[in-house]
Amino acid sequence: MVGDIPLPNTDATRRETKALAFDPTGKSIVALMLLTGSDNTQRWAAYRFDLGNGKKTDEATFRANLFAGHSTLALETAGKDHLLIDNTALLDWKQQEIVWNYRNQTPDLRHGTNRPDGRHWF
């Protein structure tokens, strides 16, 4: 792909890109943004773009205090319909909401670094 991917139109007065991630095939990219309105309310937005044509293929906006105070976040595609945000929150593209939270209940929980199948391992 050559050129710029246009930012989606929103009513936000401020848009901060917090993370970008390629899907495993390299055919699309996901952007996670923090949107701030004129009244200082904040919401999150995730956008998926096809890198072949630059078109937006998915969009989800949601409110979550899960990531408050984070300057950058880990972002990983989790199959066709999900996005793992900050290694803790699973976003469902179809439902447009966080459908699962992975909380560290024990100090022994670790994220896998050598993933044999490309999926996220704990």
C-alpha positions in Angstrom: 0.0 0.0 0.0 1.2 3.5 -0.8 -0.1 6.6 0.7 -2.1 7.5 3.8 -5.0 5.8 5.4 -7.6 8.5 6.1 -8.7 8.9 9.7 -12.4 8.1 10.2 -14.7 11.0 10.8 -15.7 11.4 14.5 -17.1 14.2 16.7 -13.9 14.0 18.8 -12.0 17.2 19.2 -8.8 15.2 20.0 -7.7 11.8 18.7 -4.7 10.0 20.1 -3.4 6.8 18.4 -2.4 4.5 21.3 -1.4 1.4 19.4 -1.1 -0.2 15.9 -1.0 -3.8 15.0 -0.7 -5.8 11.8 -2.8 -9.0 11.4 -0.7 -12.2 11.0 -1.2 -12.2 7.3 0.1 -8.7 6.8 -3.1 -7.8 4.8 -4.6 -5.5 7.4 -3.7 -3.1 10.2 -5.6 -2.1 13.3 -5.4 1.2 15.0 -6.5 1.8 18.6 -7.4 5.4 19.4 -8.5 7.4 22.4 -11.1 9.9 21.4 -11.8 13.0 23.5 -15.0 15.0 23.0 -15.4 18.8 23.4 -16.9 18.1 26.9 -13.7 16.1 27.8 -15.6 12.7 27.8 -13.4 9.9 26.5 -14.1 6.8 24.6 -12.0 4.2 22.7 -12.1 3.4 19.1 -10.6 0.5 17.1 -10.3 0.6 13.4 -9.2 -2.1 11.0 -8.0 -1.2 7.5 -7.3 -3.3 4.5 -3.8 -2.6 3.4 -4.5 -3.5 -0.2 -7.0 -0.8 -0.8 -6.8 1.4 2.3 -10.5 1.0 3.1 -11.8 0.7 6.6 -13.2 -2.8 7.1 -14.2 -2.7 10.8 -14.9 -0.1 13.4 -15.8 -0.4 17.1 -16.2 2.4 19.7 -16.4 1.6 23.4 -16.0 3.1 26.8 -13.5 1.5 29.1 -11.5 2.7 32.1 -9.3 -0.4 31.8 -6.5 1.5 30.2 -6.5 4.8 32.1 -3.2 6.5 32.4 -1.4 4.3 29.8 0.6 6.2 27.3 0.9 3.2 24.9 -0.8 -0.1 24.8 0.0 -3.6 23.6 -2.3 -4.6 20.7 -2.7 -7.9 19.0 -5.2 -9.4 16.6 -6.9 -12.4 18.0 -8.5 -14.2 15.1 -10.8 -12.6 12.6 -13.4 -11.3 15.1 -11.3 -10.2 18.1 -8.6 -7.9 19.3 -6.6 -8.3 22.4 -5.8 -4.9 24.0 -3.1 -4.4 26.5 -2.9 -8.2 27.1 -6.0 -8.0 29.2 -9.1 -7.0 27.3 -10.7 -8.9 24.4 -12.7 -6.7 22.0 -15.3 -8.4 19.8 -15.6 -6.5 16.5 -19.2 -7.7 15.9 -20.5 -6.9 19.4 -18.3 -3.7 19.6 -17.5 -4.2 23.2 -15.0 -5.8 25.6 -16.3 -9.3 26.0 -13.6 -10.7 28.3 -11.0 -9.4 30.7 -7.8 -11.4 31.5 -6.8 -10.5 35.0 -3.7 -11.6 36.6 -5.0 -13.5 39.7 -1.7 -14.9 40.6 1.8 -13.5 40.5 2.8 -16.6 38.5 0.7 -15.8 35.4 2.9 -15.0 32.5 2.4 -14.1 28.8 4.1 -16.6 26.5 6.9 -15.2 24.3 7.6 -18.3 22.1 4.2 -18.9 20.5 4.3 -22.0 18.3 1.0 -21.3 16.5 1.0 -17.4 16.5 -1.8 -17.2 19.1 -1.5 -15.5 22.4 -0.5 -17.9 25.2 -0.6 -17.4 29.0 
